[in-house]
Amino acid sequence: VLLGSGLTVLSQPLMYVKVLVQVGYEPLPPTLGRNIFGRQVYQLPGLFSYAKHIVKVDGRAGLFKGLAPRLCSSAIGTVVHSKVLGTAGGSPPPLTLPPSQPGASKKEPVSSLEQVLKETSREMVARSAATLITHPFHVITLRCMVQFIGRETKYSGTLSAFATIYREEGILGFFAGLIPRLLGDILSLWLCNMLAYLINTYALENGVWILGSGIRDLGGTGTGRGKLQGWSKGPQPSRVGGIQVPLLLPQVSTMAEMKSYSQAVTGFFASMLTYPFVLVSNLMAVNNCGLAGGLLPYAPTYSSWLDCWSQLHREGNMSRGNSLFFRKVPVGKRYVWD
């Protein structure tokens, strides 16, 4: 919990700027710059320029608006996630390859498809429960941030914000934007875990063994039944056409490290694909809540999250706020700035 709280504090300015960009608030006009190809393009202000503007208006403390409810959400979500995951049975013991299989190791666990499905299902239930319980704090966090646009003080404290939302919107107000957020979390989780399973099973394990077998044959074993030097404890050279070539095959001990990299890559890929759900969820959480950032000219009043999705899609804004650097002004798009 303490580690998560520390990361939450450090990432607060980044999330603050990201939310304001998602809403469509541009306090600074575009500037003429160059893209990675050297061509001149008009660019919207990046993360640091945006943060400097916030500091200029509200001081450094202004970068941490909405931090209190976000800390509550992070701490409660961590506890709920661990409790639900423990109630669901925790993680089953990892499966291991039989010693007769290539690359087998007693210390190298390998997941079967059934195990991945079970673990992902348990994680989905735990995450969904944590999201459901902490979503009211998430809504308050977003509204505290969006107040910067109209300089309102409507959501000045966590407890008073709860009272305000209940008085004006009822219970449903605490769960504005919940459905797209849940859908995005679930899709991202399944995409990440299934892609990682496919890469680890069919690309890394099989691919490394096939590569090793091919190089072994080039080393002059002929039948390919001899001991593969790349799998021995020490780096031993192989002869290819009379020339000594060191074998640089991945060892079994590095397989876990390679799998962790694949998990990170698939996680990033899944988050990119499901970003529109995050955007729609955040916009619905602040839409028509009495704040300037949730009304025209920044956003019309959406009838549902599907209406929000369709309008963003028509405008070509499904990735708005996904990148905070090198933000080129799209042709034909209109932005509101002071």
C-alpha positions, 0 to 999 in steps of 0.5 A: 500500500505504501509503495502504491501510494508513493507511485500515486503521488509521483504520477499525480502531475502526469495524470492531472495534465492527461485528464485536462487534455482528454477533456479538450482543454488547451490553455496555450496556443499551438506553436510552430515546430518540427516533427521527427522527419524535420518537417514544420508542423503546428504542435500543441503544448506538451507535458512540461509546457502544460505543467508550467502553465498550471504552476503559473496559475495555481503554484506547484501545489496546484499540480496535486489537485485531486490527490486525496481521493486518488490516494483513498482509491489506490489504498482501498483498491489494493486492499479489496483486490488482495482480499478478493484474490485471496478469497478466490483461491490465490494462485495455483502452483506453477506447472513445470516441464518434464525433465525429458523435454528440451529446455526443461528445468525444475526451476522454470515454471511454464503455464498451461492454457488452462492455468492462464485462463483460471488465473486471468479469470480470478484476476478479472474478478478481483480487479472488477471488484476493486474498480466497482468499490473505488469508482466514486473516488475516481469520479471525485478525483477527475472532477477536482482536476477538471475544476481548473478549467472554470476555476470552480471550487465545487468539489473542494474536499472528499467528504463534501464532494460525496455530499454534493454528488449525492444531492445533485445526481443521486447514487448513480452519480458516483458511478458515472463512466463505470461501464466503459472503465470496467470493459476497458480493464477486462479487455486489457487484462485478457489481451495482455495475458493471452498474447503473453501466453501465445508469445511465451509458448509458441515464440520463445520456448519453441523458437529458442529450441529450433534455433539452437538445433539449427546452429548445432547442426551447422557445428558439424554434428551431422545427425543433429543428435549430439549435445547442443553446446548452447544449452551447456553451462558455459559459452562454448564455441561452434565451428561453422565452415572451419571458423569458430563462432561463439554460441549466443543462445539464450540460456534456460536461466534467461527464459523467465527474464524474456517472458517478463519482457513479453508481459511488459510489451503485451501490456503496453500493446493492450493498453494502447488498444483499449485506451478509447475506453479510458477516454470515454470513461473519464469524459462521462465521469465529468460530463454535465456535472455542473463544471465548465469542463463538462459542458460546451464548448469542451463537450456536449451533453452525452446521452450515454457512453455509447453516444460519447464513443460515437461522437469522438469517433466521428471527430477523430478524437479517440486517441486524445490525450494518449500522448503528451509529447509531440502533439501535432494539431490535426488538420480541420480540428478545433481546440479551445484555448484561453 
